[in-house]
């Protein structure tokens, strides 16, 4: 698989994890599930040996790229692709594709994330290897997460018939993407056994990426083609900064994936996946038995259950249940665990009130 590359998307503000996650220190850079490694470092290391560092690409903005380079020095500097500004996932993936095509016209690109938790990393690599093999033949493969409850916060993928089995991994035709459902619809999806959560991970040839843009988002294709003509030349940065602001902001799902209809496949997989979309989800990862979780260990908890505490200071609790306490050097968050998804409302208030120092 010498022509297969991984692309780690390392943007996103992670507003539901405020105040830990900030604009200049988003979720990928934070040590959330591991005391020694950031989410980005975990994302890089779990790819080895399937994708060694020289075949890992990272796309991020100019502010975050130096921090990411510092955290993953084994990745060659030229593998960090800098976005002049955030324009959502479709332009970011397209930019990576044009760089990769400059290296290798036959390259396969696995679009992955920098901030998701995967418990069974061996299974992840096994499935990813099968997906690369299918993509090398021209197909598009997405990884679908087998749902363990009727979640309403994820998009769903409906699968069709079994298409093939690769090294023991079942690959199905992809029937349709479905938007985030209401609770009744989610229950119906899960009960049918034919749906997976949309993980946002896609594996395809870089040439197929461009072909799909040309068919379904020709305006983006035209802009990417302009940028592609300058890759490897002295004028690249000038062209990039001229063209990039004109590209519309849109996700890869809306721009391409929901329209692609030829040789599109899904691999449903159970691997202990979480997007850590809230402190409640983080608690579920860190506490397998429902016990309270505290960082640092010096935290004192008396008659406290199902609670998450993260602080650099000594925190003492008495008689709490199902609470989240998060402290940084300039902010303190206290909320019920069942309201953890609403933390983004705090960020919206801060933006509205122009309290940018806390963002």
The 8 nearest C-alpha neighbors of each residue, nearest first, counted from 0:
[[1, 3, 2, 131, 49, 132, 4, 50],
 [0, 2, 3, 4, 54, 106, 50, 107],
 [3, 1, 106, 0, 107, 4, 105, 103],
 [4, 2, 107, 0, 1, 106, 108, 5],
 [5, 3, 54, 108, 55, 107, 109, 2],
 [4, 6, 109, 55, 108, 56, 110, 7],
 [7, 5, 56, 110, 57, 111, 109, 55],
 [8, 6, 57, 111, 112, 113, 9, 56],
 [7, 9, 112, 58, 113, 10, 57, 111],
 [10, 8, 113, 59, 7, 58, 27, 112],
 [9, 11, 59, 8, 12, 60, 25, 58],
 [12, 10, 13, 25, 9, 26, 22, 27],
 [11, 13, 25, 22, 14, 21, 20, 26],
 [14, 12, 15, 16, 26, 11, 20, 25],
 [13, 15, 343, 16, 17, 12, 346, 20],
 [16, 14, 343, 342, 277, 13, 17, 340],
 [17, 15, 14, 20, 13, 277, 19, 18],
 [18, 16, 20, 19, 14, 15, 21, 342],
 [17, 19, 20, 16, 330, 21, 327, 332],
 [20, 18, 17, 16, 21, 327, 325, 29],
 [19, 21, 25, 17, 16, 26, 18, 24],
 [22, 20, 24, 25, 23, 358, 12, 19],
 [21, 23, 12, 24, 25, 358, 20, 11],
 [22, 24, 21, 25, 63, 62, 20, 12],
 [25, 23, 21, 22, 20, 28, 26, 29],
 [26, 24, 20, 12, 21, 22, 27, 28],
 [25, 27, 20, 29, 28, 13, 114, 24],
 [28, 26, 39, 38, 114, 113, 29, 25],
 [27, 29, 37, 26, 25, 39, 24, 38],
 [30, 28, 37, 26, 27, 31, 38, 25],
 [31, 29, 37, 36, 33, 34, 38, 32],
 [30, 32, 29, 33, 37, 38, 34, 281],
 [33, 31, 30, 34, 285, 284, 281, 38],
 [34, 32, 35, 36, 30, 31, 37, 38],
 [33, 35, 30, 36, 32, 31, 37, 294],
 [36, 34, 33, 30, 37, 32, 31, 40],
 [37, 35, 33, 30, 40, 34, 41, 38],
 [36, 38, 30, 29, 40, 39, 28, 41],
 [37, 39, 27, 41, 114, 40, 42, 30],
 [40, 38, 27, 113, 42, 37, 41, 28],
 [41, 39, 37, 43, 42, 38, 36, 44],
 [40, 42, 38, 44, 39, 43, 45, 37],
 [43, 41, 39, 40, 113, 45, 44, 38],
 [44, 42, 40, 41, 45, 46, 39, 47],
 [45, 43, 41, 46, 47, 42, 40, 52],
 [44, 46, 47, 42, 43, 41, 120, 124],
 [47, 45, 50, 44, 49, 43, 48, 124],
 [48, 46, 49, 51, 50, 45, 44, 43],
 [47, 49, 51, 50, 46, 45, 44, 124],
 [50, 48, 47, 46, 51, 124, 128, 0],
 [49, 51, 47, 46, 48, 54, 55, 52],
 [50, 52, 47, 48, 53, 54, 49, 55],
 [53, 51, 74, 55, 54, 73, 50, 75],
 [52, 54, 51, 55, 74, 75, 78, 73],
 [55, 53, 4, 52, 51, 50, 5, 56],
 [54, 56, 5, 52, 53, 4, 6, 50],
 [57, 55, 6, 78, 79, 5, 7, 54],
 [58, 56, 7, 79, 6, 80, 8, 78],
 [57, 59, 80, 8, 81, 79, 9, 7],
 [60, 58, 9, 81, 10, 82, 64, 63],
 [59, 61, 82, 81, 62, 63, 64, 83],
 [60, 62, 64, 63, 81, 83, 82, 59],
 [63, 61, 60, 64, 65, 23, 66, 59],
 [64, 62, 66, 60, 61, 65, 67, 59],
 [63, 65, 67, 61, 66, 62, 59, 68],
 [66, 64, 68, 67, 63, 69, 62, 61],
 [67, 65, 69, 63, 64, 68, 70, 28],
 [66, 68, 64, 70, 69, 65, 71, 63],
 [69, 67, 65, 71, 70, 66, 72, 64],
 [68, 70, 66, 67, 71, 72, 65, 64],
 [69, 71, 67, 68, 72, 66, 40, 39],
 [70, 72, 68, 73, 69, 74, 67, 40],
 [73, 71, 74, 68, 69, 70, 75, 76],
 [74, 72, 71, 52, 75, 53, 68, 76],
 [73, 75, 52, 72, 53, 71, 76, 78],
 [74, 76, 78, 77, 53, 73, 72, 52],
 [77, 75, 78, 79, 74, 68, 72, 73],
 [76, 78, 79, 75, 80, 74, 56, 53],
 [79, 77, 56, 76, 75, 80, 57, 74],
 [80, 78, 57, 77, 76, 56, 58, 81],
 [81, 79, 58, 57, 78, 82, 59, 95],
 [80, 82, 60, 59, 61, 58, 79, 83],
 [81, 83, 60, 84, 59, 85, 61, 80],
 [84, 82, 60, 81, 61, 240, 85, 243],
 [85, 83, 82, 60, 86, 244, 243, 61],
 [84, 86, 87, 82, 60, 83, 10, 91],
 [85, 87, 248, 90, 84, 88, 249, 247],
 [88, 86, 250, 249, 248, 85, 89, 90],
 [87, 89, 250, 91, 251, 90, 92, 249],
 [88, 90, 251, 250, 92, 91, 249, 87],
 [91, 89, 93, 92, 88, 94, 86, 87],
 [92, 90, 88, 94, 93, 89, 95, 87],
 [93, 91, 95, 89, 94, 90, 88, 96],
 [92, 94, 90, 96, 91, 95, 89, 97],
 [95, 93, 91, 96, 92, 97, 90, 98],
 [94, 96, 92, 98, 93, 97, 99, 91],
 [95, 97, 93, 205, 99, 94, 98, 100],
 [98, 96, 100, 227, 94, 99, 95, 101],
 [99, 97, 95, 101, 96, 100, 94, 230],
 [98, 100, 96, 102, 101, 97, 103, 95],
 [101, 99, 104, 103, 97, 102, 98, 96],
 [100, 102, 98, 99, 103, 97, 104, 230],
 [103, 101, 99, 100, 98, 104, 106, 97],
 [102, 104, 100, 106, 105, 101, 99, 2],
 [105, 103, 100, 106, 101, 102, 206, 99],
 [106, 104, 103, 107, 204, 2, 206, 205],
 [107, 105, 2, 103, 3, 104, 204, 205],
 [108, 106, 204, 3, 203, 205, 4, 2],
 [107, 109, 4, 203, 204, 202, 5, 205],
 [108, 110, 202, 5, 6, 201, 111, 4],
 [111, 109, 6, 201, 200, 202, 108, 5],
 [112, 110, 7, 200, 6, 109, 8, 5],
 [111, 113, 8, 7, 114, 115, 9, 110],
 [114, 112, 39, 9, 27, 42, 7, 8],
 [113, 115, 27, 38, 112, 26, 39, 116],
 [116, 114, 274, 273, 113, 112, 275, 117],
 [115, 117, 273, 272, 274, 118, 114, 275],
 [118, 116, 272, 271, 119, 120, 270, 115],
 [117, 119, 271, 120, 270, 272, 116, 273],
 [120, 118, 270, 122, 121, 117, 271, 123],
 [119, 121, 123, 122, 118, 117, 45, 124],
 [122, 120, 124, 123, 119, 125, 45, 270],
 [123, 121, 125, 120, 124, 119, 126, 270],
 [122, 124, 120, 126, 121, 125, 127, 119],
 [125, 123, 127, 121, 122, 126, 128, 120],
 [126, 124, 122, 128, 123, 127, 121, 129],
 [127, 125, 129, 123, 128, 124, 122, 130],
 [126, 128, 124, 130, 129, 125, 123, 131],
 [127, 129, 131, 125, 126, 130, 124, 132],
 [128, 130, 126, 132, 127, 131, 165, 133],
 [129, 131, 127, 133, 132, 128, 140, 134],
 [132, 130, 134, 128, 133, 129, 135, 127],
 [131, 133, 129, 135, 130, 134, 128, 136],
 [134, 132, 130, 131, 135, 136, 138, 129],
 [133, 135, 138, 203, 131, 137, 136, 132],
 [136, 134, 132, 137, 133, 131, 107, 204],
 [135, 137, 134, 133, 138, 132, 204, 131],
 [138, 136, 134, 135, 204, 139, 207, 203],
 [139, 137, 134, 262, 263, 136, 133, 203],
 [138, 140, 263, 203, 134, 202, 264, 262],
 [141, 139, 264, 202, 265, 201, 263, 130],
 [142, 140, 201, 265, 200, 202, 143, 264],
 [141, 143, 266, 265, 200, 267, 198, 144],
 [144, 142, 267, 195, 197, 196, 266, 198],
 [143, 145, 196, 195, 268, 267, 146, 269],
 [144, 146, 195, 269, 268, 267, 143, 196],
 [147, 145, 148, 195, 144, 196, 189, 149],
 [146, 148, 145, 149, 189, 150, 144, 269],
 [147, 149, 146, 150, 189, 186, 185, 145],
 [150, 148, 185, 186, 189, 151, 182, 146],
 [151, 149, 152, 148, 185, 153, 182, 146],
 [150, 152, 180, 153, 179, 181, 182, 185],
 [153, 151, 150, 179, 154, 180, 181, 276],
 [154, 152, 179, 151, 196, 155, 150, 197],
 [153, 155, 179, 178, 197, 177, 196, 152],
 [156, 154, 196, 177, 197, 195, 176, 194],
 [157, 155, 176, 195, 194, 197, 177, 175],
 [158, 156, 194, 175, 174, 193, 176, 173],
 [159, 157, 173, 174, 193, 172, 194, 171],
 [158, 160, 172, 174, 173, 171, 161, 157],
 [161, 159, 171, 172, 162, 158, 173, 174],
 [160, 162, 171, 163, 170, 172, 159, 169],
 [161, 163, 171, 170, 172, 160, 164, 169],
 [164, 162, 170, 161, 169, 165, 171, 168],
 [163, 165, 169, 168, 170, 167, 166, 162],
 [164, 166, 168, 167, 129, 163, 169, 170],
 [167, 165, 168, 164, 129, 125, 169, 128],
 [166, 168, 165, 164, 169, 129, 125, 126],
 [167, 169, 165, 164, 166, 170, 126, 129],
 [170, 168, 164, 163, 167, 266, 165, 171],
 [169, 171, 266, 163, 162, 164, 265, 161],
 [172, 170, 161, 162, 265, 264, 160, 159],
 [171, 173, 264, 159, 160, 162, 158, 265],
 [174, 172, 264, 158, 265, 263, 159, 175],
 [173, 175, 158, 159, 157, 172, 176, 156],
 [176, 174, 157, 173, 156, 177, 158, 257],
 [175, 177, 156, 257, 155, 157, 178, 174],
 [176, 178, 155, 154, 156, 175, 179, 157],
 [177, 179, 154, 180, 155, 176, 153, 156],
 [178, 180, 154, 153, 151, 152, 177, 155],
 [181, 179, 151, 185, 184, 178, 182, 154],
 [180, 182, 184, 183, 151, 185, 179, 186],
 [181, 183, 185, 184, 151, 186, 180, 149],
 [184, 182, 186, 185, 181, 187, 180, 149],
 [185, 183, 187, 186, 181, 182, 180, 188],
 [184, 186, 149, 188, 182, 187, 183, 180],
 [187, 185, 149, 183, 189, 184, 188, 190],
 [186, 188, 184, 190, 185, 189, 191, 183],
 [189, 187, 185, 191, 186, 190, 194, 184],
 [188, 190, 186, 191, 187, 192, 149, 185],
 [189, 191, 187, 192, 188, 186, 193, 185],
 [192, 190, 193, 188, 189, 187, 194, 186],
 [191, 193, 190, 189, 194, 188, 195, 145],
 [194, 192, 191, 158, 157, 188, 195, 189],
 [193, 195, 157, 156, 188, 192, 155, 158],
 [196, 194, 143, 145, 144, 156, 155, 146],
 [195, 197, 155, 144, 143, 154, 198, 156],
 [196, 198, 155, 154, 143, 199, 156, 195],
 [199, 197, 200, 143, 196, 142, 144, 141],
 [198, 200, 197, 201, 111, 141, 142, 112],
 [201, 199, 111, 110, 198, 141, 142, 202],
 [202, 200, 141, 110, 140, 109, 199, 203],
 [201, 203, 109, 140, 108, 139, 110, 134],
 [204, 202, 134, 139, 108, 107, 138, 205],
 [203, 205, 107, 207, 206, 108, 106, 134],
 [204, 206, 96, 208, 207, 107, 108, 106],
 [205, 207, 204, 209, 208, 210, 104, 100],
 [208, 206, 210, 204, 209, 205, 211, 203],
 [209, 207, 205, 211, 206, 210, 212, 204],
 [208, 210, 212, 206, 207, 211, 213, 205],
 [211, 209, 207, 213, 212, 208, 206, 214],
 [210, 212, 214, 208, 213, 209, 215, 207],
 [213, 211, 216, 209, 220, 215, 214, 210],
 [212, 214, 217, 210, 220, 211, 216, 215],
 [215, 213, 211, 212, 216, 217, 210, 220],
 [214, 216, 212, 211, 213, 255, 217, 254],
 [217, 215, 212, 218, 219, 213, 214, 254],
 [218, 216, 213, 220, 219, 212, 221, 215],
 [217, 219, 221, 220, 216, 222, 246, 213],
 [220, 218, 222, 221, 217, 216, 223, 246],
 [219, 221, 217, 223, 213, 212, 218, 222],
 [220, 222, 224, 218, 219, 223, 217, 225],
 [223, 221, 219, 225, 224, 220, 242, 226],
 [224, 222, 226, 220, 225, 221, 227, 219],
 [223, 225, 227, 221, 226, 222, 220, 228],
 [226, 224, 222, 223, 228, 227, 221, 229],
 [225, 227, 223, 224, 228, 229, 239, 238],
 [228, 226, 224, 230, 97, 229, 225, 223],
 [227, 229, 226, 225, 230, 224, 235, 232],
 [228, 230, 235, 227, 232, 226, 234, 231],
 [231, 229, 227, 232, 235, 228, 98, 226],
 [232, 230, 229, 235, 233, 101, 234, 98],
 [231, 233, 229, 234, 230, 235, 228, 236],
 [232, 234, 235, 231, 236, 229, 230, 237],
 [233, 235, 237, 232, 236, 238, 229, 230],
 [236, 234, 229, 238, 237, 232, 230, 233],
 [237, 235, 239, 238, 234, 240, 233, 241],
 [236, 238, 234, 240, 235, 239, 241, 233],
 [239, 237, 241, 235, 236, 240, 242, 226],
 [238, 240, 236, 242, 241, 237, 243, 226],
 [241, 239, 237, 243, 238, 242, 236, 83],
 [240, 242, 238, 239, 243, 237, 244, 245],
 [243, 241, 239, 245, 240, 244, 238, 222],
 [242, 244, 245, 240, 246, 239, 241, 83],
 [245, 243, 246, 242, 241, 240, 84, 247],
 [244, 246, 243, 242, 247, 241, 222, 219],
 [247, 245, 243, 244, 219, 248, 222, 242],
 [248, 246, 249, 245, 86, 219, 244, 90],
 [247, 249, 86, 87, 246, 250, 90, 89],
 [250, 248, 87, 89, 247, 254, 251, 88],
 [249, 251, 88, 89, 252, 87, 253, 254],
 [250, 252, 89, 254, 88, 255, 253, 256],
 [253, 251, 256, 250, 254, 255, 257, 89],
 [252, 254, 250, 251, 255, 257, 256, 249],
 [255, 253, 251, 252, 250, 216, 249, 89],
 [256, 254, 258, 251, 252, 257, 253, 215],
 [255, 257, 252, 259, 258, 251, 253, 254],
 [256, 258, 252, 255, 253, 259, 176, 254],
 [259, 257, 256, 255, 260, 215, 254, 253],
 [260, 258, 256, 257, 255, 261, 263, 211],
 [261, 259, 258, 263, 262, 257, 173, 256],
 [260, 262, 263, 259, 138, 139, 264, 258],
 [263, 261, 138, 139, 264, 260, 137, 172],
 [262, 264, 139, 261, 173, 138, 140, 172],
 [265, 263, 172, 173, 140, 171, 139, 141],
 [266, 264, 141, 171, 173, 140, 142, 170],
 [265, 267, 170, 142, 143, 268, 171, 141],
 [268, 266, 143, 144, 145, 142, 265, 195],
 [267, 269, 144, 145, 143, 270, 266, 142],
 [268, 270, 145, 271, 144, 267, 272, 122],
 [269, 271, 119, 272, 118, 117, 268, 122],
 [270, 272, 118, 117, 119, 269, 273, 116],
 [273, 271, 117, 116, 270, 118, 274, 115],
 [274, 272, 116, 275, 115, 117, 271, 280],
 [273, 275, 115, 276, 116, 114, 272, 280],
 [276, 274, 280, 273, 277, 281, 115, 116],
 [275, 277, 274, 280, 15, 278, 16, 340],
 [278, 276, 279, 280, 15, 275, 340, 339],
 [279, 277, 281, 280, 339, 282, 16, 323],
 [278, 280, 282, 277, 281, 336, 339, 283],
 [281, 279, 283, 277, 275, 278, 282, 276],
 [280, 282, 278, 284, 279, 283, 275, 285],
 [281, 283, 279, 285, 280, 284, 286, 278],
 [282, 284, 280, 281, 286, 285, 279, 287],
 [285, 283, 281, 282, 286, 280, 287, 32],
 [284, 286, 282, 283, 281, 287, 32, 292],
 [287, 285, 283, 289, 288, 284, 282, 290],
 [286, 288, 289, 285, 283, 284, 290, 282],
 [289, 287, 290, 286, 283, 291, 285, 305],
 [288, 290, 286, 305, 287, 291, 304, 283],
 [289, 291, 288, 305, 286, 304, 292, 306],
 [292, 290, 306, 305, 304, 307, 289, 293],
 [293, 291, 307, 306, 308, 286, 290, 294],
 [294, 292, 308, 295, 296, 307, 309, 298],
 [295, 293, 309, 296, 308, 310, 292, 298],
 [294, 296, 297, 293, 298, 311, 310, 309],
 [295, 297, 294, 298, 293, 299, 292, 313],
 [296, 298, 295, 299, 313, 294, 314, 293],
 [299, 297, 314, 296, 313, 315, 295, 293],
 [298, 300, 315, 297, 314, 316, 301, 313],
 [301, 299, 316, 303, 315, 317, 298, 302],
 [300, 302, 317, 303, 316, 318, 299, 315],
 [301, 303, 318, 317, 300, 304, 319, 316],
 [304, 302, 319, 318, 301, 300, 320, 317],
 [305, 303, 320, 291, 306, 290, 319, 321],
 [306, 304, 291, 321, 290, 289, 320, 307],
 [305, 307, 291, 322, 321, 304, 323, 320],
 [306, 308, 292, 323, 293, 291, 282, 324],
 [307, 309, 293, 324, 325, 323, 294, 292],
 [310, 308, 294, 325, 293, 326, 324, 307],
 [311, 309, 326, 312, 325, 294, 327, 308],
 [310, 312, 295, 313, 309, 327, 326, 294],
 [313, 311, 310, 314, 295, 326, 298, 297],
 [312, 314, 298, 297, 315, 311, 310, 299],
 [313, 315, 298, 312, 299, 316, 310, 308],
 [316, 314, 299, 300, 298, 313, 317, 301],
 [317, 315, 300, 301, 299, 314, 319, 303],
 [316, 318, 301, 319, 302, 303, 300, 315],
 [317, 319, 302, 303, 301, 316, 320, 304],
 [320, 318, 303, 317, 304, 322, 316, 302],
 [319, 321, 304, 322, 305, 303, 306, 318],
 [322, 320, 305, 306, 336, 335, 304, 319],
 [321, 323, 335, 306, 336, 320, 334, 307],
 [322, 324, 307, 334, 333, 336, 306, 335],
 [325, 323, 333, 308, 332, 307, 309, 322],
 [326, 324, 309, 332, 331, 308, 310, 323],
 [325, 327, 331, 310, 330, 309, 332, 324],
 [328, 326, 330, 329, 310, 331, 18, 19],
 [327, 329, 330, 326, 311, 331, 310, 312],
 [328, 330, 327, 331, 357, 326, 18, 356],
 [331, 329, 327, 326, 328, 18, 332, 357],
 [330, 332, 326, 325, 327, 333, 329, 18],
 [333, 331, 325, 324, 326, 334, 330, 18],
 [334, 332, 324, 323, 325, 331, 335, 322],
 [335, 333, 323, 322, 336, 332, 338, 339],
 [334, 336, 322, 338, 337, 321, 323, 339],
 [335, 337, 322, 339, 321, 338, 279, 323],
 [336, 338, 335, 339, 279, 340, 321, 334],
 [339, 337, 336, 335, 340, 341, 334, 342],
 [338, 340, 336, 341, 337, 342, 277, 278],
 [341, 339, 338, 342, 277, 15, 343, 337],
 [342, 340, 343, 339, 338, 344, 15, 345],
 [343, 341, 15, 344, 345, 340, 339, 17],
 [342, 344, 15, 346, 14, 341, 345, 347],
 [345, 343, 347, 342, 346, 341, 348, 15],
 [344, 346, 348, 343, 347, 342, 349, 341],
 [347, 345, 349, 343, 344, 348, 350, 14],
 [346, 348, 344, 350, 345, 349, 351, 343],
 [349, 347, 351, 345, 346, 350, 352, 344],
 [348, 350, 346, 354, 352, 347, 351, 353],
 [351, 349, 353, 347, 348, 352, 354, 346],
 [350, 352, 348, 349, 353, 347, 354, 346],
 [351, 353, 349, 350, 354, 348, 355, 347],
 [354, 352, 350, 355, 351, 349, 348, 356],
 [355, 353, 349, 352, 356, 357, 350, 358],
 [354, 356, 358, 357, 353, 350, 349, 352],
 [355, 357, 354, 358, 353, 349, 329, 21],
 [358, 356, 355, 354, 349, 329, 330, 21],
 [357, 355, 21, 356, 22, 346, 349, 354]]
